[in-house]
């Protein structure tokens, strides 16, 4: 309350009684602001929050309303989880839909609410919906930037307000573009600004906004057993009727931080979704370059197959267009949820067998392997590292290969080349790295497959080895051993394929070890693309 208002009200009992409704009126009217005429069919923050509460109350077995953080102005950022046994974190493929990252793009929030209602209202009556809800965990964040959306409609008119409402030090300019504030390739090129007054202001540092941090922390919380559970995502924006796959930060189709297989899968799925909704399918940077986006972060950090949908043919479509614009995406979002079981399966049966089994790791991102998990490793140098190996070569040939079999990363005994071929190779004993727990299916015919290289010089002997074991509780069973000997063995990539029938229906780990059993000679091991295939 202002000092002048206090003076006019006085300090008597009458003044105090009057004070309550007068004082409450100002913030209440701002909070209750509805959309301008012609747009009142859109949900305000309060209406959205009430809808989520109503759904969670009506469908408690399959829907939960969960707070994932707070906006700068203190609004709760809400998520809804939809799945059978919704209170339990089941080992089901997960999907994320978000909207409202940009304050003036209100159709995205409507899109996410439609998805929620298609799922909960269709559950138990529409078999396709029932199957999706039973086999997936679906996360919906309708309004990532509720402050921006509320400000955009404040005073009963639109403000073309895209950013959040966070002040910027040293300037009167308000707000950061939350979709430039994520910490993957943050601060790069494209339509991404360092000027706090710009609508694409990236913020003073990555994740400077509480809104982007809330999404970041939510995503981090979906890493279970070392692996990101969310397989596919759509972030809804407007406008342009586009389906866009990563990346926005580069115009290169397949940069080093994307595998060829992922690129093929991203394009195939994006193209299929676009065929159903009539949108144009393209790489995000085909629209314009961007850095620090939700989509690039989700794929770059977690390899989530993440798409941006640009809804509508214009900004501020009136509310009569909500039903048709969201409705035309129904097939695309249902397909996405179904595909989330194994995105790369879209590429055909060979991919389904190889990439849709009980385990699949291309080592491009960390998925929970632990070096020296038991604490018993004896190597004094050259322990396993996940990354991009540097080549080493002696007069007798290549010892550490300079590339891996997919993407840029694998596991190697000492990634760096060092000052000589003998530097950064394995020395002094054994190094091990152990996978997260793998739940094999009950079917026969599952195979453990991986790519490997084991190289040594002529000082080697049979005590030097590359070994793969299956761990079942305390029992370690060697399923693959390659031993050294007194000859020069150059690096070369090989495929191993091992029947896993005896571990069907078991929960196991894999342990990859390399040992330099004696002497000062060169021993180098590398592996990549560890998979348990589908039964075949
Ligand atoms: Zn947008």
Boltz pocket constraint, residues with backbone or C-beta under 6 A from the ligand:
constraints:
  - pocket:
      binder: B
      contacts: [[A, 101], [A, 102], [A, 105], [A, 179], [A, 236], [A, 237], [A, 238]]
      max_distance: 6.0
